[in-house]
Amino acid sequence: MMGWTLGLYFFRRYAVITAWFFVGIFALIFLIDFTEFSSRTSGLPKFTFLMALSVSALRVPMIVQQTVPFIALFAAMATLVSLNRKYELVIARAAGISAWQFLLPACAGALLFGILTIGIINPIAAYGLSRSQFIESDIRSGDSNEVSAFDAPWIHQKVGDVDTIIGARAVLNQGLELSDAVFFDIDRNGEIVERKDAKRAFLREGYWELNDVQRFRDGARVESLATDRVPTNLKPEFVQERLAEPETIPFFQLPSKIEAARSFGLGANAFAMQFHSLVALPPLLVAMTLIAATVSMRFARMGQSSTMILGGVVAGFLLYVVSVLVKAFGNAGFVPPFIAAWFPVVVAMFFGVTFLLYREDG
């Protein structure tokens, strides 16, 4: 039986290596994102060096959150390889400690890493992403021609006999604010009656509030208005479900958003998928640790470290690809979000446990 002292030693080794991987990947992603963002926006009038730094710093937590499964995989592999090459695992085995026992601290560390990601990193990442979108929208304001009509978010409303098609450059404030918005009024014959372009559009109770508006009729500008209103019967829950990015909503707010959307008869599949994916993250990191263990425990003796490491990376990559594909099915409603989120985790867990049982117990 492994004692507390040895267990804490293994846990500290895993925690330190994980922290170094996290810091290293954070810095790398920040440099890449800052370089890429600066190259795209440096020619805009409102661009400044400090603003680019701020946008990248705000966006990086969300990108890092997406890489957490790989951080857990590489950290577990590096921990086991280092322990094995220093013959610490050999000594532990000679003392009668099984693989399941010395893997327990790493699995506990992965579980804790997942919980911290949900409780701390995710709220910071959600706020940062939402705030970065606001800053980037302010930088790009008035340069709407770069946005394709196929990429822009669109929504339809019908108030009385008036059909209105609403589009925007960017969706802000969890779907309740639109940047560089355009409103098309359509008559019964499908013809555009009037167009309104607004730098900002805010969803209020019963109407859209438009700021800095340009009105067009028959292709010609009619007038410019500081503010205007467009009646609407859209509820905030509906607009959020249709337009808001689930990643901009913190984990602890997702259940209330899902419940509110479903009370209006909406599926809320994207929100539900995001919620279940986050709930399944800690077990997913444990599964990643087990996958790392299948390729990391016998490097020193077998002399196949490069091949085995490549196999572990490929296995982790395949698991990530499967998770993304199944998540897409869950967002589209083809698969229940709960099943879509937990299926890759269960498969990876069974794979890791089965392989370790075969290797350790025959």
DAHUBEL-V874391 format. One record per residue. N is the residue number from 1. RES is the residue in one small letter. PHI is phi as a letter, one per 40 degrees, with the letter a starting at -180 (NA if undefined). OMEGA is omega in whole degrees, 0 to 359 (* if undefined). D_FIRST is the distance of its C-alpha to the first C-alpha in whole Angstrom. Layout:
BEGIN
N;RES;PHI;OMEGA;D_FIRST
N;RES;PHI;OMEGA;D_FIRST
END
This chain:
BEGIN
1;m;NA;181;0
2;m;c;181;4
3;g;c;181;6
4;w;c;183;10
5;t;c;179;12
6;l;c;179;10
7;g;c;178;10
8;l;c;178;14
9;y;c;177;15
10;f;c;181;14
11;f;c;179;16
12;r;c;178;19
13;r;d;179;20
14;y;c;183;20
15;a;c;181;22
16;v;c;180;24
17;i;c;178;25
18;t;c;180;26
19;a;c;179;28
20;w;c;176;30
21;f;c;181;30
22;f;c;180;32
23;v;c;180;34
24;g;c;180;35
25;i;c;177;36
26;f;d;181;38
27;a;c;180;40
28;l;c;180;41
29;i;c;179;42
30;f;c;180;44
31;l;c;180;46
32;i;c;182;46
33;d;c;179;47
34;f;c;179;49
35;t;c;182;51
36;e;c;181;52
37;f;c;180;53
38;s;c;181;55
39;s;c;181;57
40;r;c;189;58
41;t;b;185;59
42;s;c;181;60
43;g;c;181;64
44;l;c;185;64
45;p;d;185;66
46;k;c;183;63
47;f;c;171;61
48;t;b;181;59
49;f;c;181;57
50;l;c;179;55
51;m;c;177;55
52;a;c;176;54
53;l;c;181;51
54;s;c;181;50
55;v;c;180;50
56;s;c;179;48
57;a;c;180;45
58;l;c;183;46
59;r;c;187;45
60;v;d;180;42
61;p;d;179;39
62;m;c;179;40
63;i;c;179;40
64;v;c;178;37
65;q;d;179;35
66;q;c;182;36
67;t;c;183;34
68;v;d;177;31
69;p;d;178;30
70;f;c;176;31
71;i;c;179;29
72;a;c;179;26
73;l;c;183;26
74;f;c;179;27
75;a;c;178;25
76;a;c;178;22
77;m;c;180;23
78;a;c;179;24
79;t;c;182;21
80;l;c;179;19
81;v;c;180;22
82;s;c;177;22
83;l;c;182;18
84;n;c;182;19
85;r;c;174;23
86;k;c;177;21
87;y;g;178;19
88;e;c;176;16
89;l;c;177;14
90;v;c;179;15
91;i;c;180;14
92;a;c;177;10
93;r;c;180;11
94;a;c;178;12
95;a;c;177;9
96;g;g;180;7
97;i;c;183;6
98;s;c;179;8
99;a;c;181;11
100;w;c;182;11
101;q;c;181;8
102;f;c;171;10
103;l;c;182;13
104;l;d;178;12
105;p;c;179;13
106;a;c;178;16
107;c;c;177;17
108;a;c;177;17
109;g;c;178;19
110;a;c;179;21
111;l;c;179;22
112;l;c;177;23
113;f;c;178;25
114;g;c;179;27
115;i;c;177;27
116;l;c;178;29
117;t;c;180;31
118;i;c;188;32
119;g;c;186;33
120;i;b;185;34
121;i;c;183;35
122;n;c;177;37
123;p;c;178;39
124;i;c;181;40
125;a;c;180;41
126;a;c;178;43
127;y;c;181;45
128;g;c;179;45
129;l;c;180;46
130;s;c;180;49
131;r;c;180;50
132;s;c;176;50
133;q;c;179;52
134;f;c;181;55
135;i;c;180;55
136;e;c;178;56
137;s;c;178;58
138;d;c;178;60
139;i;c;186;60
140;r;c;185;61
141;s;d;180;64
142;g;g;180;67
143;d;b;191;66
144;s;c;185;65
145;n;c;181;67
146;e;c;184;64
147;v;c;178;62
148;s;c;177;62
149;a;c;180;63
150;f;c;180;61
151;d;c;184;58
152;a;c;176;59
153;p;c;180;58
154;w;b;179;61
155;i;a;183;61
156;h;b;174;64
157;q;b;179;66
158;k;b;178;69
159;v;b;184;71
160;g;g;179;74
161;d;c;185;76
162;v;b;172;74
163;d;c;181;71
164;t;b;174;70
165;i;b;185;67
166;i;b;177;65
167;g;b;182;63
168;a;a;173;62
169;r;c;184;60
170;a;a;177;57
171;v;b;184;56
172;l;b;175;55
173;n;f;177;53
174;q;f;174;51
175;g;g;183;54
176;l;c;178;57
177;e;b;180;58
178;l;b;179;60
179;s;b;183;61
180;d;f;185;64
181;a;c;176;65
182;v;b;181;68
183;f;b;177;69
184;f;b;173;71
185;d;c;185;74
186;i;b;177;75
187;d;c;184;78
188;r;c;180;78
189;n;c;180;79
190;g;g;180;76
191;e;c;178;78
192;i;c;181;77
193;v;c;184;79
194;e;a;177;77
195;r;b;176;74
196;k;b;175;73
197;d;b;181;71
198;a;b;177;69
199;k;c;177;66
200;r;a;175;64
201;a;b;183;64
202;f;b;178;62
203;l;c;176;62
204;r;b;180;63
205;e;c;177;64
206;g;g;179;66
207;y;a;170;67
208;w;c;176;66
209;e;c;183;67
210;l;b;178;68
211;n;b;179;69
212;d;f;192;71
213;v;b;171;73
214;q;b;180;75
215;r;b;181;77
216;f;b;172;78
217;r;b;181;81
218;d;f;177;82
219;g;g;181;80
220;a;b;180;82
221;r;c;182;81
222;v;c;183;82
223;e;a;175;81
224;s;b;182;78
225;l;b;176;77
226;a;c;178;74
227;t;a;177;73
228;d;a;179;73
229;r;b;174;71
230;v;b;180;71
231;p;c;179;70
232;t;a;172;67
233;n;b;180;65
234;l;c;177;62
235;k;c;179;59
236;p;d;181;57
237;e;c;179;54
238;f;c;181;56
239;v;c;179;56
240;q;c;181;53
241;e;c;183;52
242;r;c;190;54
243;l;b;187;54
244;a;c;173;51
245;e;c;180;48
246;p;d;182;45
247;e;c;181;43
248;t;c;181;45
249;i;b;180;44
250;p;c;184;41
251;f;d;186;38
252;f;c;178;39
253;q;c;184;43
254;l;c;180;42
255;p;d;180;42
256;s;c;177;45
257;k;c;179;47
258;i;c;181;46
259;e;c;180;47
260;a;c;180;50
261;a;c;181;51
262;r;c;177;50
263;s;c;176;52
264;f;c;178;55
265;g;g;179;54
266;l;c;182;53
267;g;c;182;50
268;a;f;183;48
269;n;c;181;46
270;a;c;179;45
271;f;c;180;44
272;a;c;179;42
273;m;c;178;40
274;q;c;181;40
275;f;c;182;38
276;h;c;177;36
277;s;c;178;35
278;l;c;178;34
279;v;c;182;32
280;a;c;184;30
281;l;c;179;29
282;p;d;175;26
283;p;c;177;25
284;l;c;179;27
285;l;c;175;25
286;v;c;177;21
287;a;c;176;23
288;m;c;178;25
289;t;c;178;21
290;l;c;177;20
291;i;c;177;24
292;a;c;181;23
293;a;c;181;20
294;t;c;183;22
295;v;b;188;24
296;s;b;190;22
297;m;c;183;19
298;r;b;181;21
299;f;c;188;24
300;a;c;184;24
301;r;c;186;24
302;m;c;180;26
303;g;g;181;29
304;q;b;188;30
305;s;c;183;29
306;s;c;180;32
307;t;c;182;32
308;m;c;178;29
309;i;c;178;29
310;l;d;177;32
311;g;c;178;31
312;g;c;179;28
313;v;c;179;31
314;v;c;179;33
315;a;c;178;31
316;g;c;179;30
317;f;c;179;34
318;l;c;178;35
319;l;c;179;33
320;y;c;179;34
321;v;c;178;38
322;v;c;179;37
323;s;c;180;36
324;v;c;180;39
325;l;c;180;41
326;v;c;177;40
327;k;c;177;40
328;a;c;176;44
329;f;c;179;44
330;g;c;178;43
331;n;c;181;45
332;a;c;180;48
333;g;g;179;47
334;f;c;179;47
335;v;b;176;43
336;p;d;183;42
337;p;d;181;40
338;f;c;180;37
339;i;c;181;37
340;a;c;182;38
341;a;c;187;35
342;w;c;182;32
343;f;d;179;33
344;p;c;181;32
345;v;c;181;29
346;v;c;179;28
347;v;c;180;29
348;a;c;180;27
349;m;c;179;24
350;f;c;178;25
351;f;c;181;25
352;g;c;181;22
353;v;c;181;20
354;t;c;181;22
355;f;c;180;22
356;l;c;176;19
357;l;c;179;18
358;y;c;183;21
359;r;c;187;20
360;e;c;187;16
361;d;b;178;17
362;g;g;*;21
END
